């Protein structure tokens, strides 16, 4: 079997000679085309810092993730779904959900920080709007058209397009994250969470191949041709990396775990990519929360643990910080369907060998009447400020539009 072309020049040579056919775009590749290549980051040093973001889509129930088991108000507000058995204590007041054993192991090793009761002023309970606030780092009364990581790219990526440059960011899934939206164009690559990187039988493949083989000369058509070519070269290189990757630990079969395995492969290959984004859905637990939330947290916990072990075994753990976020928490009061409704604040996790580990911030106050919301104690933009300033070495105040007090994370 012939090897895959890994540069634009090699792609042109082989296509002209009747070599390999196209590896067609994934569902996310059009997003990459739309965002590609007017400005790309200069190749950073090999020991660069890398950020991996895990979205818990739907609104994770923080009170049943980090359980205030010593607080009678918790059981008063949750007489049915409040958890009592098989809890994994963090201290005399708080415990992990029983499904979070692997995360607790990381916590004991000092490789996991728990930022408590994270939210923002005047919270919005719409999935769409609250996700937008989190991904753009805007206030609740303002609309921001760029994502917080997109503005990071705008402020740190410069120069002319570089042939064979690695993507500035990679996301797993069909839709480019709003966090990545930027004023300027940057190389952003999207791929499937599992299975092949490309689909050789995609019906658009023949049309793309014809376009790439036509001589367009100069102008926008030529630019599009080169952009498509760069996309396909990146896709082929990514497939080769993932296919040949030897993980140093077993990954579970969940989509999240397989996504993180792909991220580990690209990190191990020393791509110059600085940011990766993966997502786990299903956290909108309005009904019958007990079993579904246990499954979700079990998948999250096992996937994060496997990812961290793999990075450690490959000696990449000191380069990678992994962070979770969710658009909101759930209400402290259970509803009448064995679940919880949209709420406000919740904890988030920051994982990695460079983190300081432990609990950060104040636990929520549960002295509340029924159907009242938690009052957040840590603004999520303090987390972003810390990650930007102390991990990615960027101008956090310029990117976020204001200064936020850093947290003792790294």
The 8 nearest C-alpha neighbors of each residue, nearest first, counted from 0:
[[1, 2, 3, 19, 18, 4, 20, 239],
 [2, 0, 3, 19, 18, 4, 13, 20],
 [1, 3, 4, 0, 5, 19, 239, 235],
 [2, 4, 5, 235, 1, 236, 239, 19],
 [5, 3, 10, 9, 6, 2, 232, 235],
 [4, 6, 232, 236, 3, 235, 9, 7],
 [7, 5, 9, 8, 4, 163, 232, 10],
 [8, 6, 10, 9, 11, 229, 228, 232],
 [9, 7, 11, 10, 6, 12, 5, 4],
 [8, 10, 12, 6, 11, 7, 4, 13],
 [9, 11, 7, 13, 8, 4, 12, 14],
 [12, 10, 14, 8, 9, 13, 15, 7],
 [13, 11, 9, 15, 10, 14, 8, 16],
 [14, 12, 18, 16, 10, 15, 11, 9],
 [13, 15, 11, 17, 18, 16, 12, 10],
 [16, 14, 12, 13, 17, 11, 212, 18],
 [15, 17, 13, 14, 18, 12, 11, 19],
 [18, 16, 14, 15, 13, 19, 20, 12],
 [19, 17, 13, 14, 16, 20, 15, 12],
 [18, 20, 14, 13, 21, 17, 3, 1],
 [21, 19, 18, 22, 14, 208, 17, 199],
 [22, 20, 23, 208, 204, 19, 199, 231],
 [21, 23, 199, 197, 198, 20, 231, 24],
 [22, 24, 204, 199, 198, 197, 21, 201],
 [25, 23, 28, 197, 26, 22, 198, 231],
 [24, 26, 27, 197, 28, 190, 23, 198],
 [25, 27, 173, 28, 24, 29, 190, 191],
 [26, 28, 173, 189, 25, 30, 29, 174],
 [27, 29, 31, 30, 25, 24, 26, 189],
 [30, 28, 32, 31, 27, 33, 26, 24],
 [31, 29, 33, 28, 32, 27, 175, 34],
 [30, 32, 28, 34, 187, 29, 188, 33],
 [33, 31, 29, 35, 30, 34, 28, 226],
 [32, 34, 30, 31, 35, 29, 184, 28],
 [35, 33, 184, 31, 32, 185, 186, 30],
 [36, 34, 186, 185, 32, 184, 31, 33],
 [35, 37, 186, 38, 185, 160, 184, 39],
 [36, 38, 184, 160, 35, 185, 159, 39],
 [39, 37, 36, 157, 185, 159, 160, 158],
 [40, 38, 156, 185, 157, 160, 36, 158],
 [41, 39, 156, 157, 42, 167, 38, 155],
 [40, 42, 43, 39, 156, 157, 158, 161],
 [41, 43, 40, 271, 44, 164, 165, 45],
 [44, 42, 41, 271, 47, 45, 40, 46],
 [43, 45, 47, 46, 42, 271, 48, 41],
 [44, 46, 47, 43, 269, 271, 270, 42],
 [45, 47, 44, 318, 48, 43, 315, 317],
 [48, 46, 44, 45, 43, 49, 318, 273],
 [47, 49, 318, 319, 391, 46, 390, 273],
 [48, 50, 273, 319, 318, 274, 320, 47],
 [49, 51, 274, 320, 319, 321, 273, 275],
 [52, 50, 321, 275, 274, 276, 320, 322],
 [51, 53, 276, 322, 321, 323, 275, 277],
 [54, 52, 323, 277, 278, 322, 276, 324],
 [53, 55, 278, 324, 56, 323, 325, 279],
 [56, 54, 325, 279, 324, 280, 278, 59],
 [57, 55, 280, 54, 325, 58, 282, 279],
 [56, 58, 283, 282, 281, 280, 59, 55],
 [57, 59, 327, 328, 282, 325, 326, 283],
 [58, 60, 282, 328, 61, 325, 55, 57],
 [61, 59, 329, 328, 62, 63, 64, 58],
 [60, 62, 345, 64, 63, 328, 346, 59],
 [63, 61, 66, 64, 65, 60, 67, 331],
 [64, 62, 66, 61, 65, 60, 96, 82],
 [63, 65, 61, 96, 62, 66, 95, 60],
 [66, 64, 95, 62, 94, 63, 61, 93],
 [65, 67, 94, 62, 63, 93, 68, 64],
 [68, 66, 93, 69, 92, 70, 65, 94],
 [67, 69, 66, 70, 93, 92, 94, 73],
 [68, 70, 92, 67, 71, 93, 91, 73],
 [71, 69, 72, 68, 73, 67, 92, 74],
 [72, 70, 73, 74, 75, 69, 68, 67],
 [73, 71, 75, 70, 74, 365, 76, 366],
 [72, 74, 71, 76, 75, 70, 77, 365],
 [73, 75, 77, 78, 76, 71, 72, 81],
 [76, 74, 72, 73, 77, 78, 71, 332],
 [75, 77, 332, 73, 74, 72, 78, 331],
 [78, 76, 74, 81, 333, 80, 79, 75],
 [77, 79, 74, 75, 81, 76, 80, 333],
 [80, 78, 77, 81, 337, 333, 74, 82],
 [81, 79, 77, 82, 78, 337, 289, 333],
 [80, 82, 77, 74, 79, 78, 83, 73],
 [83, 81, 84, 80, 63, 66, 86, 68],
 [84, 82, 86, 81, 85, 68, 74, 66],
 [83, 85, 86, 82, 97, 87, 96, 81],
 [86, 84, 97, 87, 83, 96, 82, 98],
 [85, 87, 97, 84, 96, 94, 95, 88],
 [86, 88, 95, 94, 97, 85, 96, 89],
 [89, 87, 94, 90, 93, 86, 95, 91],
 [88, 90, 94, 93, 87, 95, 91, 92],
 [89, 91, 88, 92, 93, 94, 87, 95],
 [90, 92, 93, 88, 89, 69, 94, 68],
 [93, 91, 69, 90, 67, 68, 94, 70],
 [94, 92, 67, 66, 89, 90, 68, 88],
 [95, 93, 88, 89, 66, 87, 65, 86],
 [94, 96, 65, 87, 64, 99, 86, 66],
 [95, 97, 64, 98, 99, 86, 63, 65],
 [98, 96, 86, 99, 85, 87, 95, 100],
 [99, 97, 297, 96, 100, 293, 296, 300],
 [100, 98, 102, 300, 96, 97, 101, 297],
 [99, 101, 103, 102, 98, 104, 97, 87],
 [102, 100, 104, 103, 300, 99, 304, 301],
 [103, 101, 105, 300, 99, 104, 100, 106],
 [102, 104, 106, 100, 101, 105, 107, 99],
 [105, 103, 101, 107, 102, 106, 108, 100],
 [106, 104, 108, 102, 110, 103, 107, 111],
 [107, 105, 111, 103, 109, 104, 108, 110],
 [106, 108, 104, 105, 109, 103, 110, 111],
 [109, 107, 105, 106, 110, 104, 111, 356],
 [110, 108, 356, 106, 107, 111, 105, 355],
 [109, 111, 351, 105, 352, 108, 356, 350],
 [112, 110, 350, 106, 356, 105, 109, 349],
 [111, 113, 356, 357, 349, 348, 358, 350],
 [114, 112, 348, 358, 347, 359, 115, 357],
 [113, 115, 359, 347, 346, 360, 358, 348],
 [116, 114, 346, 360, 362, 117, 361, 113],
 [115, 117, 345, 346, 344, 375, 376, 363],
 [118, 116, 377, 344, 345, 346, 379, 375],
 [119, 117, 344, 375, 378, 379, 377, 343],
 [118, 120, 378, 122, 379, 375, 121, 117],
 [121, 119, 122, 139, 118, 138, 375, 378],
 [122, 120, 139, 119, 123, 140, 138, 343],
 [123, 121, 120, 119, 343, 124, 139, 129],
 [122, 124, 129, 125, 121, 128, 139, 343],
 [125, 123, 341, 126, 129, 342, 122, 343],
 [126, 124, 128, 127, 123, 129, 341, 130],
 [127, 125, 129, 128, 130, 124, 326, 57],
 [128, 126, 130, 125, 129, 131, 326, 124],
 [129, 127, 131, 125, 130, 126, 132, 123],
 [128, 130, 132, 131, 326, 126, 123, 127],
 [131, 129, 326, 133, 127, 132, 128, 126],
 [130, 132, 128, 134, 129, 133, 135, 127],
 [133, 131, 129, 137, 135, 130, 136, 134],
 [132, 134, 130, 136, 131, 135, 129, 326],
 [135, 133, 178, 131, 146, 132, 136, 177],
 [134, 136, 146, 147, 132, 137, 133, 131],
 [137, 135, 133, 132, 134, 147, 380, 399],
 [138, 136, 132, 135, 143, 141, 139, 142],
 [137, 139, 141, 140, 132, 136, 120, 142],
 [138, 140, 141, 121, 137, 132, 122, 123],
 [141, 139, 138, 142, 137, 121, 132, 120],
 [142, 140, 138, 139, 137, 143, 132, 144],
 [143, 141, 144, 137, 140, 138, 139, 132],
 [142, 144, 145, 137, 135, 141, 146, 136],
 [145, 143, 142, 146, 135, 180, 181, 182],
 [146, 144, 180, 181, 143, 135, 149, 150],
 [145, 147, 178, 135, 149, 180, 179, 148],
 [146, 148, 135, 150, 149, 178, 136, 134],
 [149, 147, 151, 179, 150, 178, 146, 152],
 [150, 148, 179, 181, 180, 146, 152, 151],
 [151, 149, 153, 147, 152, 148, 398, 181],
 [150, 152, 148, 154, 149, 153, 155, 398],
 [153, 151, 149, 155, 156, 150, 154, 148],
 [154, 152, 150, 151, 155, 156, 149, 183],
 [155, 153, 151, 152, 150, 156, 398, 393],
 [154, 156, 152, 153, 151, 157, 40, 393],
 [157, 155, 40, 152, 39, 153, 154, 38],
 [158, 156, 38, 40, 39, 155, 159, 41],
 [157, 159, 38, 39, 160, 40, 156, 41],
 [158, 160, 38, 161, 39, 37, 157, 36],
 [161, 159, 38, 36, 39, 37, 162, 158],
 [162, 160, 164, 163, 159, 39, 36, 41],
 [161, 163, 164, 160, 7, 6, 229, 165],
 [162, 164, 6, 161, 165, 7, 229, 233],
 [165, 163, 161, 162, 166, 42, 39, 160],
 [164, 166, 271, 270, 272, 163, 167, 233],
 [167, 165, 186, 168, 187, 272, 188, 164],
 [166, 168, 272, 186, 273, 187, 165, 40],
 [169, 167, 274, 187, 166, 272, 275, 273],
 [170, 168, 188, 275, 189, 187, 276, 274],
 [171, 169, 276, 189, 275, 277, 172, 188],
 [170, 172, 190, 192, 277, 191, 189, 276],
 [173, 171, 191, 174, 190, 192, 170, 189],
 [172, 174, 27, 26, 175, 189, 191, 190],
 [175, 173, 172, 27, 176, 30, 189, 26],
 [174, 176, 30, 177, 173, 170, 179, 27],
 [177, 175, 178, 179, 174, 180, 170, 276],
 [176, 178, 179, 180, 146, 134, 175, 135],
 [177, 179, 146, 134, 176, 148, 147, 180],
 [180, 178, 149, 148, 146, 177, 176, 181],
 [181, 179, 149, 145, 146, 177, 178, 182],
 [180, 182, 149, 145, 183, 150, 179, 146],
 [183, 181, 145, 153, 184, 180, 150, 149],
 [182, 184, 181, 153, 185, 38, 37, 34],
 [185, 183, 34, 37, 35, 38, 36, 181],
 [186, 184, 35, 36, 34, 38, 39, 187],
 [185, 187, 35, 166, 36, 167, 34, 39],
 [188, 186, 168, 31, 166, 169, 167, 185],
 [187, 189, 169, 31, 166, 168, 170, 186],
 [190, 188, 27, 170, 169, 171, 28, 172],
 [191, 189, 171, 172, 196, 27, 25, 192],
 [190, 192, 172, 193, 171, 196, 25, 194],
 [193, 191, 258, 171, 172, 254, 190, 257],
 [194, 192, 191, 257, 258, 254, 195, 196],
 [195, 193, 196, 191, 192, 197, 257, 198],
 [196, 194, 197, 193, 198, 238, 191, 242],
 [195, 197, 238, 190, 191, 194, 25, 234],
 [198, 196, 25, 195, 23, 24, 22, 199],
 [199, 197, 200, 23, 201, 22, 25, 195],
 [198, 200, 22, 23, 201, 197, 21, 204],
 [199, 201, 198, 202, 204, 23, 203, 22],
 [200, 202, 203, 204, 198, 199, 23, 24],
 [203, 201, 204, 200, 205, 206, 23, 199],
 [204, 202, 206, 201, 205, 207, 23, 24],
 [203, 205, 23, 207, 206, 202, 201, 208],
 [206, 204, 208, 207, 203, 209, 202, 21],
 [207, 205, 209, 208, 203, 204, 210, 202],
 [208, 206, 210, 204, 205, 209, 211, 203],
 [207, 209, 205, 211, 206, 210, 204, 21],
 [210, 208, 206, 212, 211, 207, 205, 213],
 [211, 209, 207, 213, 208, 212, 206, 224],
 [210, 212, 208, 209, 224, 213, 207, 228],
 [211, 213, 209, 210, 208, 214, 14, 15],
 [214, 212, 210, 211, 215, 209, 224, 208],
 [213, 215, 216, 212, 221, 211, 210, 217],
 [216, 214, 221, 213, 220, 217, 218, 224],
 [215, 217, 214, 221, 218, 220, 213, 222],
 [218, 216, 221, 215, 219, 220, 222, 214],
 [219, 217, 221, 220, 222, 216, 215, 223],
 [218, 220, 222, 221, 223, 217, 224, 215],
 [221, 219, 223, 222, 218, 224, 215, 217],
 [220, 222, 224, 215, 217, 223, 219, 218],
 [223, 221, 219, 225, 220, 224, 226, 218],
 [224, 222, 226, 220, 221, 225, 227, 219],
 [223, 225, 221, 227, 222, 226, 211, 220],
 [226, 224, 228, 222, 227, 223, 229, 221],
 [225, 227, 223, 229, 228, 224, 222, 230],
 [228, 226, 230, 224, 229, 225, 223, 231],
 [227, 229, 225, 231, 230, 226, 232, 224],
 [230, 228, 232, 226, 227, 231, 233, 225],
 [231, 229, 227, 233, 228, 232, 234, 226],
 [230, 232, 234, 228, 233, 229, 235, 227],
 [231, 233, 229, 235, 234, 230, 5, 6],
 [234, 232, 236, 230, 231, 235, 237, 229],
 [235, 233, 231, 237, 232, 236, 230, 238],
 [236, 234, 238, 232, 237, 233, 231, 239],
 [235, 237, 233, 239, 238, 234, 5, 232],
 [238, 236, 240, 234, 239, 235, 233, 241],
 [239, 237, 235, 241, 240, 236, 196, 242],
 [238, 240, 236, 242, 237, 241, 243, 235],
 [241, 239, 237, 243, 238, 242, 244, 236],
 [240, 242, 244, 238, 243, 239, 264, 237],
 [243, 241, 239, 240, 244, 238, 237, 245],
 [242, 244, 240, 241, 239, 245, 238, 264],
 [243, 245, 241, 264, 242, 240, 246, 267],
 [246, 244, 247, 243, 264, 242, 241, 248],
 [245, 247, 248, 244, 309, 249, 260, 264],
 [248, 246, 309, 312, 245, 249, 313, 308],
 [249, 247, 246, 309, 250, 305, 308, 312],
 [248, 250, 251, 305, 247, 246, 309, 306],
 [251, 249, 305, 256, 248, 252, 302, 257],
 [252, 250, 253, 256, 249, 302, 301, 257],
 [251, 253, 257, 256, 250, 254, 255, 298],
 [254, 252, 256, 255, 251, 257, 298, 302],
 [253, 255, 257, 256, 258, 192, 252, 193],
 [256, 254, 258, 253, 257, 279, 259, 302],
 [257, 255, 302, 259, 253, 258, 254, 251],
 [256, 258, 260, 254, 259, 255, 193, 253],
 [259, 257, 192, 255, 261, 256, 260, 254],
 [258, 260, 262, 256, 261, 257, 263, 306],
 [259, 261, 257, 263, 262, 258, 256, 264],
 [262, 260, 264, 258, 259, 263, 241, 257],
 [261, 263, 259, 265, 260, 264, 266, 258],
 [264, 262, 260, 266, 261, 265, 267, 259],
 [265, 263, 261, 267, 262, 266, 244, 241],
 [266, 264, 268, 262, 267, 263, 270, 261],
 [265, 267, 263, 269, 268, 264, 270, 262],
 [266, 268, 264, 269, 265, 263, 315, 313],
 [269, 267, 265, 266, 270, 264, 240, 263],
 [270, 268, 266, 267, 271, 265, 45, 272],
 [269, 271, 272, 268, 266, 265, 165, 267],
 [270, 272, 165, 42, 269, 43, 273, 167],
 [273, 271, 167, 270, 168, 166, 274, 165],
 [272, 274, 49, 167, 168, 50, 271, 48],
 [275, 273, 168, 50, 51, 49, 272, 169],
 [276, 274, 51, 169, 170, 168, 52, 50],
 [277, 275, 170, 52, 51, 53, 171, 169],
 [278, 276, 53, 171, 170, 52, 54, 258],
 [277, 279, 54, 53, 55, 280, 56, 276],
 [280, 278, 55, 56, 255, 54, 281, 277],
 [281, 279, 56, 282, 55, 57, 278, 54],
 [280, 282, 283, 57, 56, 279, 284, 295],
 [281, 283, 57, 59, 58, 284, 56, 280],
 [284, 282, 57, 58, 281, 285, 59, 56],
 [283, 285, 288, 282, 286, 338, 339, 287],
 [286, 284, 338, 339, 340, 283, 288, 336],
 [287, 285, 338, 336, 337, 288, 284, 339],
 [288, 286, 337, 338, 289, 336, 290, 285],
 [287, 289, 338, 284, 286, 291, 292, 290],
 [288, 290, 292, 287, 291, 293, 80, 337],
 [291, 289, 293, 292, 288, 294, 287, 295],
 [290, 292, 294, 293, 288, 289, 295, 287],
 [291, 293, 295, 294, 290, 288, 289, 296],
 [292, 294, 290, 296, 291, 295, 98, 297],
 [293, 295, 297, 291, 292, 296, 298, 290],
 [296, 294, 292, 298, 297, 293, 299, 291],
 [297, 295, 299, 293, 298, 294, 300, 98],
 [296, 298, 98, 294, 300, 295, 299, 99],
 [297, 299, 295, 301, 296, 300, 302, 294],
 [300, 298, 296, 302, 297, 301, 303, 295],
 [299, 301, 297, 102, 99, 303, 302, 298],
 [302, 300, 304, 298, 303, 299, 101, 297],
 [303, 301, 256, 299, 305, 304, 300, 298],
 [304, 302, 306, 300, 305, 301, 299, 307],
 [303, 305, 301, 307, 302, 306, 101, 300],
 [306, 304, 308, 302, 307, 303, 250, 309],
 [307, 305, 303, 309, 304, 308, 302, 310],
 [306, 308, 310, 304, 309, 305, 311, 303],
 [309, 307, 311, 305, 310, 306, 312, 304],
 [308, 310, 312, 306, 247, 311, 307, 248],
 [311, 309, 316, 315, 307, 313, 308, 312],
 [310, 312, 316, 314, 308, 309, 313, 315],
 [311, 313, 309, 314, 310, 247, 308, 315],
 [312, 314, 310, 311, 315, 309, 267, 247],
 [315, 313, 311, 312, 316, 310, 317, 309],
 [316, 314, 310, 313, 318, 317, 311, 319],
 [315, 317, 310, 311, 318, 319, 314, 352],
 [316, 318, 352, 315, 319, 353, 351, 314],
 [319, 317, 48, 316, 315, 49, 47, 46],
 [320, 318, 49, 316, 317, 50, 48, 351],
 [319, 321, 351, 50, 350, 51, 49, 322],
 [322, 320, 51, 350, 349, 52, 50, 351],
 [321, 323, 349, 52, 348, 53, 51, 350],
 [324, 322, 53, 348, 347, 54, 52, 349],
 [323, 325, 54, 347, 55, 53, 322, 326],
 [326, 324, 55, 58, 327, 56, 54, 59],
 [325, 327, 130, 58, 129, 133, 126, 324],
 [328, 326, 58, 343, 325, 344, 342, 345],
 [327, 329, 345, 343, 344, 342, 60, 59],
 [330, 328, 342, 341, 60, 340, 339, 343],
 [329, 331, 342, 332, 340, 372, 341, 339],
 [330, 332, 76, 329, 333, 372, 373, 370],
 [333, 331, 76, 330, 370, 77, 369, 334],
 [332, 334, 339, 77, 338, 331, 76, 337],
 [333, 335, 339, 336, 338, 337, 332, 340],
 [334, 336, 337, 333, 338, 286, 339, 285],
 [337, 335, 286, 338, 334, 287, 285, 339],
 [338, 336, 287, 286, 335, 288, 334, 80],
 [337, 339, 286, 285, 288, 336, 287, 334],
 [338, 340, 333, 285, 334, 329, 330, 284],
 [339, 341, 285, 329, 330, 342, 334, 338],
 [342, 340, 329, 124, 330, 328, 339, 343],
 [343, 341, 329, 330, 328, 372, 327, 340],
 [342, 344, 328, 327, 373, 122, 329, 118],
 [343, 345, 118, 328, 117, 116, 375, 327],
 [344, 346, 61, 116, 328, 117, 115, 347],
 [347, 345, 115, 116, 114, 117, 61, 113],
 [346, 348, 114, 323, 324, 113, 345, 115],
 [347, 349, 113, 323, 322, 112, 114, 350],
 [348, 350, 322, 112, 321, 111, 113, 323],
 [351, 349, 111, 321, 110, 320, 322, 112],
 [350, 352, 320, 110, 353, 354, 319, 321],
 [351, 353, 110, 317, 354, 316, 350, 109],
 [354, 352, 351, 409, 317, 355, 320, 110],
 [355, 353, 409, 408, 356, 351, 352, 110],
 [354, 356, 408, 409, 109, 353, 357, 112],
 [357, 355, 112, 109, 111, 354, 110, 106],
 [356, 358, 112, 113, 359, 111, 106, 109],
 [357, 359, 113, 112, 114, 360, 356, 115],
 [360, 358, 114, 113, 115, 357, 361, 112],
 [359, 361, 115, 114, 377, 358, 362, 376],
 [362, 360, 115, 376, 363, 116, 359, 377],
 [361, 363, 115, 116, 364, 360, 376, 67],
 [364, 362, 116, 365, 361, 373, 374, 375],
 [363, 365, 366, 362, 373, 374, 367, 361],
 [366, 364, 367, 72, 363, 73, 373, 331],
 [365, 367, 364, 72, 368, 73, 363, 70],
 [368, 366, 365, 371, 369, 364, 372, 72],
 [367, 369, 371, 370, 366, 76, 332, 365],
 [368, 370, 371, 332, 367, 76, 331, 372],
 [371, 369, 332, 368, 372, 330, 331, 367],
 [370, 372, 369, 368, 367, 373, 330, 331],
 [373, 371, 330, 342, 343, 374, 370, 331],
 [372, 374, 375, 343, 344, 363, 371, 364],
 [373, 375, 372, 376, 344, 363, 364, 343],
 [374, 376, 118, 344, 116, 117, 377, 373],
 [375, 377, 116, 361, 117, 374, 378, 360],
 [378, 376, 117, 375, 116, 379, 118, 360],
 [377, 379, 119, 118, 380, 381, 117, 376],
 [380, 378, 382, 381, 118, 117, 377, 119],
 [379, 381, 383, 382, 378, 384, 136, 403],
 [382, 380, 384, 403, 379, 383, 405, 378],
 [383, 381, 385, 380, 379, 384, 386, 406],
 [382, 384, 380, 386, 385, 381, 387, 379],
 [385, 383, 381, 387, 395, 382, 386, 388],
 [384, 386, 405, 382, 388, 383, 389, 387],
 [387, 385, 390, 383, 384, 389, 388, 382],
 [388, 386, 391, 384, 393, 395, 385, 390],
 [389, 387, 392, 393, 385, 395, 386, 384],
 [388, 390, 385, 386, 392, 387, 391, 409],
 [389, 391, 386, 392, 387, 388, 48, 385],
 [390, 392, 387, 393, 388, 389, 48, 386],
 [393, 391, 388, 390, 389, 387, 394, 386],
 [394, 392, 388, 387, 391, 395, 151, 155],
 [393, 395, 397, 396, 388, 398, 392, 387],
 [396, 394, 398, 384, 388, 387, 397, 393],
 [395, 397, 402, 401, 399, 398, 400, 394],
 [396, 398, 400, 395, 394, 399, 401, 402],
 [397, 399, 395, 396, 400, 150, 151, 394],
 [400, 398, 396, 401, 397, 395, 136, 147],
 [399, 401, 397, 396, 398, 402, 395, 137],
 [402, 400, 396, 399, 403, 397, 398, 395],
 [401, 403, 396, 404, 400, 395, 399, 384],
 [404, 402, 381, 405, 384, 401, 380, 396],
 [403, 405, 381, 406, 402, 384, 385, 382],
 [406, 404, 385, 381, 384, 403, 407, 382],
 [405, 407, 408, 385, 381, 382, 404, 359],
 [408, 406, 409, 405, 355, 359, 385, 354],
 [407, 409, 354, 355, 406, 112, 356, 385],
 [408, 354, 355, 353, 407, 389, 390, 385]]
